[in-house]
Amino acid sequence: MVLILFHILCIVAAFFAMEFVAWFTHKYVMHTFAWNIHRDHHQPTGNFFQRNDLFALVFAVPSWLNMQFGIMAGCDFRLYIGIGIALYGIAYVYVHEVIIHNRWNAKRKIKNRYLQGLARAHFAHHHHKEKEDGECFGMLIVPQKFFRTPHH
């Protein structure tokens, strides 16, 4: 039972650690020296695939390596860290690509208050078309002000 709880803790900790990794990478890598790869996310080209999609592969590597080495070592903690990273990647695709950017034309209206706040934060970030500092580099944790209901 203790081992199962430890594995669950590894998954949850890795998932939430990825929010910091994503924020840090977004702010200090994508908006600096990797801007040429990230640019087409802020300045869409109309292509189905974006160069920015390459970052998904970058983030998949630590997940895959942790799972591979964890399995090779008899399903140790690295497997569960890899699972947590993969779950964050799935959450990212669902929240960022499907819900916020509607990349596959789901045409759903966002009704959930939390998701509405995430969308507001992300669109505030996208207000900036160049690599200068904007705001809201996170995906799942954003400032509280974006969760307040806007006045119409």
HUUR-V398120 format. One record per helix or strand of 2 or more residues. SS is the DSSP state (H for helix, E for strand). FROM is the first residue (numbers start at 0). TO is the last residue. If there is no record, write none. Layout:
ss:SS from:FROM to:TO
ss:SS from:FROM to:TO
//
This chain:
ss:H from:1 to:29
ss:H from:34 to:41
ss:H from:50 to:71
ss:H from:76 to:99
ss:H from:112 to:125
ss:H from:143 to:146
//
